[in-house]
Amino acid sequence: MKFLLLIGFLAAVYFLFFKKKTLIPPSSDNSQEEAMIPCAQCGTYVQVKEALMRDGKYYCSHECMKG
């Protein structure tokens, strides 16, 4: 029983102090979402994630999309 506790303790110490932590790199999707594009109507630049799209064109607002 003591042998199992010793092995468990050593494993815990190894995982806490010696095992290298791997970091997940940021996804490349963020660069696409942060890209700025011009509005097809007024030319104002807007982020892709906030832009409105109709007929393959990007618009900054509903007013520009209607006009």
C-alpha positions in Angstrom: 0.0 0.0 0.0 2.8 2.4 0.9 4.5 1.6 -2.4 1.3 2.7 -4.4 1.1 5.9 -2.4 4.8 6.6 -3.2 4.3 6.0 -6.9 1.2 8.3 -6.8 3.0 11.0 -5.0 6.0 10.8 -7.5 3.6 10.9 -10.5 1.8 14.0 -9.0 5.1 15.8 -8.5 6.2 14.9 -12.1 3.0 16.2 -13.6 3.0 19.4 -11.5 6.6 20.4 -11.9 8.3 18.6 -14.8 5.7 18.0 -17.5 5.8 20.8 -20.1 2.6 22.7 -20.6 1.5 23.0 -24.2 -0.1 26.2 -25.3 -2.7 26.2 -28.0 -1.7 28.8 -30.7 -4.4 31.3 -31.5 -6.5 30.3 -34.4 -5.9 32.0 -37.8 -9.6 32.9 -38.0 -9.1 36.1 -36.0 -7.0 37.7 -38.7 -9.9 37.2 -41.2 -12.4 38.7 -38.7 -10.2 41.7 -38.0 -9.7 42.6 -41.7 -11.1 45.9 -42.7 -13.1 46.2 -46.0 -14.7 49.2 -47.6 -18.4 49.7 -47.9 -19.6 49.3 -51.5 -21.9 52.4 -51.1 -20.0 55.0 -49.1 -16.5 53.6 -48.9 -16.3 53.6 -45.1 -14.0 50.8 -43.8 -15.7 48.3 -41.5 -14.6 45.0 -40.0 -15.6 41.9 -41.9 -17.3 40.4 -38.9 -19.5 43.6 -38.5 -20.1 44.1 -42.2 -23.4 43.3 -44.0 -23.3 41.4 -47.2 -25.7 41.4 -50.1 -25.1 40.2 -53.7 -21.4 39.6 -53.0 -20.8 43.2 -51.8 -20.1 44.4 -48.2 -22.0 47.3 -46.6 -21.4 49.2 -43.4 -25.1 49.6 -42.5 -28.6 48.9 -43.6 -29.0 52.4 -45.0 -26.0 51.9 -47.4 -27.4 48.5 -48.3 -30.8 50.0 -49.3 -29.3 53.0 -51.1 
